[in-house]
C-alpha cells in the first residue's frame, strides 16, 4: 500500500493540474472505500494485495498529494504551521487505530472490520468536497476565448511540451530540487525500518507483547504534538528564511536517536528512545513537504510532489526488507538500528552541505542581478521629473505591497 501510494504520485499530479484538488480527493476516497469493501470478500492473500494494496494505495495517493497542494494555495504566511497541523492528523489516527482495529476484529470479524473501515475512509469524499478552488470564476465568453487560444497553441506544441504542461519535468534542472531529492532517497532507505522493528526489538529484549506494542503508541503520541510544534517553530522569522537547515537538523536528530538505540537495555530506556524518536519523526514529517514547497513554489509543487514520490518509491519499498535481511544475517537488531541511523545521518550531512552551497550560489546570483540593474538602469534621483504627482507614488506603493512574495526558485 505504501509503495503504491508513492508510485501513484505522478498520476495524482497530472489529475490535480488538470482538474484541481476537489475531484481528485473525492475519487481517492471512493477508491479507498472500494478497496476495503472488496477486501472483505477476498479469499486469498493475493486478492488482499490487489484490493487493499493497489486500490487502497492508489486512493491514498489521490488523497495525500492534492491535500498538500491545496494548503499551499490557501496559506503563505503561516504555511509551515498549517502543514504541521494537517500532518498531525496521521499520528492521531495511528495512535487509536491499533486498539480500534482489535475491537472491530473481536466484535465483527475481519470481514466486518474491512467493511467498517471502508465506510470510515469514505469520509474523504466529504473532506474533498470542502476543498474549494481560489481562482476567479470564468464566464462563458472567457472560456471560449481560452478554448480557441489553447486549440491554436496545441497545434504548434510538441508532444513533450503537452506532457510538460501536466507534469513539469524541468524540475530535474532545478538545483534545489535535485539536492532535496537526492538527500531524501538516501534518507528513506533507513527511515521506516526502525519503527517497523521497534516492537520485535523490544520483544527480543525480553519485554512482553503489550508493553512492546505500547512503545509504538508512545511514538505516535509524541509525534502528534511534535508536528504542529515544529511547524510553529518553522513559521518564526528566525527559522523560516533558512528552513532547509532546520530540516537537515531534524533528520540529523533522528539519525542520532537510531545510533544510540542499541544502548537501551531495559524498558525504561526504550520508552526514552521512543519519546525522542517520536520528536525526530514528527519533525521530519512536518518539514518534509514544506521544504519542497519552499524550493519550487506553490505553482510547481503539484508536479514536484509527483516526481519526488515516484523516485522515493524505490527506497521506501527496499528499506524494510533490507533491514530484515540484516537482522536475519546477524541475528541481532542493534546492527540494523546502527545501519539505519548511519544512513539517516549521512543523508542529513549531504543535505546540509548541498543547502550551504545552494544558499551561497543564491546570494551570489542576487548580487549579480543587483549589479546588472545598476548597470542597465543608471538613473539617479536627480534625473527624475519634479512634477511627478503624489497619486502616482501612492499607486506604485500599492502595487508593490500587493504583490505576492516570490518563492525560492533556482535553475541550473
N, C-alpha and C positions, 0 to 999 in steps of 0.2 A: 504493500500500500504506500509506504513512504517513498519507494523508488518511483512508482508510477506518478505520485504527486509531484515529485521533482521533474520527472521526464515530461509531464504534461504542461510544463511552464510555457514553452513556445506556442502551443495550441491556444492556451488561455490568453497569451499576449496578443496573438492575432485577433482573437474574438473580441477582446476588450478594445483594441484600437479600431475595430470595425463597428461594433455595436454598443460599446460602453459597458460599464460595470454591472448595472442592474440586471439585464437579461442573462449575463454570464453566471452571476451568482445564483440566480433562480434556477437555471439549468443545472448548475452544480449541486444544489440542494435536491433536485429531482433524481440526479444520478446517484447521490449518496443513499437516498431513501430506496431507490430501486435495487442497489447493490445489497443492502441489508435485508430487504424483503425477499429477494431472490436467494440469498444465503440461507434463509430459514427453510427453503425447500431443497437444499443441497444434500447429496448423499455421499460425497467423497471430498477429499482434501483439494483435488484439482478444481472442483466446482467452487469451493470456497476461495481459492486463489483468483478465479475468474470474476466472481461476484464481489467479494469484499476487497480483494487486492486491486483488480483492474478497474471495475466500475466505481467502487468507493474511492480509490486513489485518484481517479480522474475527476470525480466530483469534488474532492478536497482541493485539487489543483485549480478548479474553476471557482473555488471559494476564497483561497488564500490570496492569490495574486490580485484579483480585482478589488478586494477589500483594502489591500495596502495601497493600490493606485488611487482609490477614491480618497484616502486620508491625505495623500499628497496634494490633491486638488482642493480639499476643504481647509487645510491648515498650512500656514507657513511659519508664523512667529512662534507658535507653540507646538510645532510638528513633532519634535522628539518626545515631548510629554504625551501627545496624542497616540503616537505609535507605541510607546511604553504601556499606556493604559489598554490599548487594543490587544497587544500581545499578552497582557496579563490574564486574559480570558482562558488561554490554553492551560496554564498550571492550575487555575481554579477548577476547571473541568477534570483535569488529570488527578487531582488530589481526591476528588469524590467519585471518580469513575470506577476504581477498583472495588470499593465496598458496594457501590450501586450495582455493578455487574454481578457480584456474588449474590446479592439479594434477588436480582432478576433470575439468575440461574437456579437458585434454590426454590423460587416461587413458581416460575413459568417454564423452566427448562431452557435449553439452548435455542430451540426454535422460537419460542415466545420472546426470548431476550432479543434476538435479531429483529423481530417484528417491532418491538417497542423502541429499540434504538433507531430503526428506520423512521418511525414516526417522530422521534425527537430531532433527527437530522433534517426532517422536512421543514423545520422551523427556519432553516437557512433561506428558504424562499421568502419568508416574511422579512428577514433581515435584508435580503437583496432588494425587495420592493421599496425599501426606505432609502436606497442609495440614489438620490436624485442628482441628475447632472446639473452642472452650474453654468453651462453655456447659454448664450442668448437664443431665444426662440426664433425659428426661421419661418418666414412667410412662404406662401406658395410661389410667389414671384421670385424670391431669392433662391428657393430650392431649384426652380427651373434654370436660373442663370448658372448656379453651381453645377447642375447636372450637365448643361451644354458645355461649360468650360472643362469639366472633368472628362467628358467624352472626347473633346478635341485633344486634350493633353494625353489621354490614354493611348491614342493612336500613335503619338510621337514617342511615348515611353517604351523602353525595352522591358523584357520580362523581369530582369533583375531589378530594375527601378520600381516595378509594380510590387514585387515581393518586399523590397526595402521600405515601401510605404507602410506595411503592416508589421514588419519585424526589422528593426534598424540594425543591420549588420555592420554599419560604420562604427559602431561602438567598439569593435575589435581594433580600431585605430586610436582609441581613446586611452591615453596614458594612465590616468587614474583608475579607469575601469579594468585595465589589464593587471594592474597591481592588486586591486581588490580581488579579482577573480583568481589569480594565481595563489594568493595567500589563503583564500577560502578553500580551494581544492586541497591544499596541504592540511588545513585545519580539520576538515570534515573526515579525513582518514582516521583521526583519533578522537573525534568529538562525541559520538553517540555510544561507542563501546563501553566506556566506564559506567554509564547509567544503566545499561543493559545487564552488565555483570555485577552490579553492586549487591543485589540480594544473594546471588550464588557465592560471591566472595565472603559475605557475612556468614553464610551457612558453612563455608569451608573453615571459618574461624571457630566453629562450634556454637554459633548463635541459632536459636530456634527460628522456625519459619515465620511466625507472626512478627517477631522483633526485626527480622531481616526485611520483611515487607514494609515495616514501619519506616525504615530508612528512606525508601522512595517517597513516602508521604512527607517526610521532613524536607527532602529536596524540593518537592512540589510546593510545600507551604512557604518556604523561604523564597523560592522562585517567584511566587505570587506577589510578594511585596518588593522583591528586588527589581522587577521590570519597570513598574511606574516610578520607583525611586531613582533608578538610573536614568530614565527618561527625563525626570525633573532636573537632575544634575546636568544632563547633556543640554538642556534648554537654557542654562545660565549663560551670561555674557562672556564669562571667562573660558568656558569649555567649548561652546558651540563653534566658534571660529576654527578650533583645532580638534574637532570631534573625531577625526581619523586617529589621532594619537590616543584619545580616550578608548576607542575601540581596540587598539593594539594592546593597551594595558589591561583591558578586561579579558582578552584572550590569554595574555601572559599570566594573569592571576589564576585563570582556570588551569593552565598547564602546570603551574607550580603546585596547585592543590593535588593534581593527579600524581605528580612526582613524590609528594610527601605522604600519599595514601598508604603505601606499604609500611609506614611507621605505626599505623593504627593496629593495635593488637587486641584490644578489648572493645566492648560495645560502646562505651562512653566516647572513646576516641573516634570510632566510626560515626557516631552522631555528630561530633565536632566536624569531621570531614564532610558529612552530608550537608551541614549548615554552610560551610564555605563553598562547597561545590554548587549549592543552590544559588549563592550570591554570584559566583562566576558564570554559571549557566544562564541565569536571568539577565546579567549584564550584557553578555554576548548576544542573547536573543533580542533584547530591547534595542541594541545598536546595529544589528545585522543589516536591516533594510534602510534605516535612517542614514547610515554612512553611504550606502549605494545611491540614495536619492540626493544626498549632498554632493556627490561626484557628478552625476549625469543630469540632474534636474528632474523636475516633476513631469515634463513633457515626454522625456525619453525613458522614464522609469519603467513603464509597462514593458517595453521591449527589453530593457536591461534585466528585469527580473526573469523573463522567459529564457533569455540566453544564459543567465547565471545558473538557474535551477537545472537546466538540461545538462550543463557541464558538471555541476555538483552531484548529479545523479550517480555517477560512477564511484566517487569516493564514499558517498553515503551507503551505496549498495555493497562495496567491497570492505569497508572498515570493520564492521562487526564480525563477518566470517573470518577475516584475517586475524582478528583478536582472539576468536575462539580457537583457531588453529594454533596460535601461540600458546594458549592455555593447555591444549591437548599435548603439545610437544614438550613443554616444560613441566607440566603437572602443577604449576603454581600460578596464582592470579597476580602476584606482585610484579612479575615481569611484564604482564600485559598493561598494568597501570603505569609502570615506568615508561614503556614504549609510547603509550598514548599521550602521556604528559610531555614526553620529549617532542613528539610530533606537533602537538598544540603549541608548545613553547617556541619551536623553530618557526612555525607559521607566524607567530606574533613578532618575532625578530625580523622576519622577512618583510612583513607589512610595515613595521616601524621604519626600517631602512628605506623602503620604497616610498613611503609617505614623506620622509625627510627630504629625499631627493625631489619628489614631486612638488612640495611646498617651495623649495628653493627655486626650481625652474619656473613656478608660477610667479614668484616675486620678481625674478629676472625678466619674465615676459611683460609684467606690469610696468617695470622701469623702462623697457624698450618702447612700449606703447606710449608712455608719457613723453618720452624723448621725441618720438615721431610727431606727436601732436604739437609739441613746441616748435619743431622744425617747419611743419606744413601750415601752422596757424600762428605766425609770429605777431599777431595783432596785440597791441598793448591797450591799456585802459585809456591812454591819451588819444588814441586814434578813434575811439568810439564816438558816435554822434552825441552832441549835447542835448538835442531836442527829443531824446527818447522818453516816451511817456511812462508814468508810473504804472498805468494799466498793463502795459506790455511786460513790465518787470513782475507784476503780480501773476500774469498768465504763465510766464516762464517758470516761476517758483511753483505754481500749482502743478504744472506738467511734470516737474522733477519730483515733487513729493508724491505724486500719484502713481509714478512708475513703480512696477514691482521689482524688488531686488533680484538680480540675476544669480543663477546657481554657478557653482564652480565647475566649469567645463574646460578640459584641456585635451586637445587633439595632437597626435604626433605629427 
